[in-house]
Amino acid sequence: MKKSVEEDVFIPLYPKNTVEDKSSPRLKFQERRFWSAVKLLSNVLLWDGIVQEDTIRDLGLSKLLNRYLLLNLLNTPPGPDNIEKCKEVVACFPERWFQDLGSGSTLPELLNFCQHLLQ
C-alpha cells in the first residue's frame, strides 16, 4: 500500500483557466487521476481494523488526502462537482474513527479538509 501511495498517485494541477472547459483533455485526465486516487483511498481505509490504525491514517489521510486529493479539491471551483468529490472522499472514512470525538471536533489529519468543507 505504501508503495502504491508513494509511487503510483499522480494528479496534475493545471492553471484554472486551462481546465475551465469541461471538454478539455487536461481536465479529463486530471479527473481520471483524481478518481483513481479516491479509489485507492477507499481501498487503503478498508484495511482499518486489520492494519495498525496509525499506519492507515498516515497513508490514507496524511499522504493521500492531504498531499494529493486536497490540492485538487482546492483547485476545483466551488459547485456541484466539488461537493460530489467531497462526498465521495467522506464516504471512504471509517465511521468508528468519529465515534469518540466530541461535538465540533475532528481528527488532526482532517483539519485542512474540514476547513475546505466549511468554505
C-alpha positions in Angstrom: 0.0 0.0 0.0 2.8 2.4 0.9 4.5 1.8 -2.4 1.2 2.5 -4.3 0.6 5.7 -2.4 4.1 7.0 -2.8 4.8 5.9 -6.4 1.5 5.4 -8.3 -0.5 8.5 -7.3 -0.2 11.5 -9.7 -2.8 14.2 -10.0 -1.6 17.0 -12.2 -2.5 20.6 -11.3 -3.2 22.8 -14.2 -4.0 26.6 -14.1 -7.7 27.2 -13.6 -8.1 28.9 -17.0 -6.8 25.7 -18.8 -9.4 23.4 -17.1 -12.4 25.6 -17.2 -13.5 23.9 -20.4 -15.3 20.7 -19.4 -14.3 19.0 -22.6 -10.6 19.9 -22.1 -8.3 16.8 -22.4 -6.3 18.2 -19.4 -9.4 18.4 -17.2 -10.5 14.9 -18.2 -7.0 13.5 -17.4 -6.9 15.3 -14.1 -10.4 14.0 -13.2 -9.4 10.4 -14.0 -6.3 10.7 -11.9 -8.4 12.2 -9.0 -11.0 9.4 -9.0 -8.2 6.8 -9.2 -6.7 8.3 -6.1 -10.1 8.3 -4.3 -10.4 4.6 -5.2 -7.0 4.0 -3.7 -8.0 6.0 -0.6 -11.1 3.8 -0.2 -9.1 0.6 -0.6 -6.4 1.8 1.9 -9.1 2.7 4.5 -10.8 -0.7 4.2 -7.8 -2.1 6.0 -8.8 -0.3 9.1 -9.0 -2.8 11.9 -6.6 -5.2 10.2 -3.5 -3.0 9.8 -2.5 -0.6 12.6 -4.7 2.5 12.7 -1.6 4.8 12.8 -0.4 3.3 9.5 -3.8 3.5 7.8 -4.3 7.1 8.9 -0.8 8.1 7.8 -1.2 6.5 4.3 -4.9 7.4 3.8 -5.2 10.8 5.4 -1.7 12.4 5.8 -0.4 11.2 2.4 -3.3 10.6 0.0 -5.9 13.1 1.3 -3.7 15.9 2.4 -0.9 15.5 -0.2 -2.9 14.8 -3.3 -6.7 14.9 -3.1 -7.0 18.1 -1.1 -4.9 20.1 -3.6 -7.2 19.0 -6.3 -10.3 19.9 -4.3 -8.9 23.4 -3.5 -8.2 23.8 -7.3 -11.8 22.7 -8.2 -14.2 25.7 -8.4 -17.0 25.7 -5.8 -20.1 24.0 -7.0 -21.7 20.6 -7.6 -18.5 18.9 -8.9 -16.6 19.9 -5.8 -19.4 18.8 -3.5 -19.6 15.4 -5.2 -15.9 14.9 -4.8 -16.0 15.8 -1.1 -18.9 13.4 -0.5 -17.0 10.6 -2.1 -13.9 11.3 0.0 -16.0 11.4 3.2 -17.7 8.1 2.3 -14.3 6.4 2.5 -13.7 7.3 6.2 -14.4 4.5 8.7 -17.2 5.6 11.0 -15.6 4.3 14.1 -12.9 7.0 13.9 -15.5 9.6 14.8 -17.5 7.8 17.5 -15.4 9.0 20.4 -14.9 12.6 19.2 -16.6 15.4 20.9 -19.0 17.7 19.2 -17.3 20.1 16.8 -14.0 18.3 16.8 -12.3 16.1 14.2 -9.1 14.1 13.7 -6.0 16.2 13.4 -5.3 14.9 9.9 -8.7 16.1 8.7 -8.4 19.8 9.9 -7.5 21.1 6.4 -10.2 19.1 4.7 -12.7 20.3 7.3 -11.7 23.9 6.6 -12.3 23.3 2.9 -15.7 21.9 3.7 -16.6 24.9 5.8 -15.6 27.3 3.0 
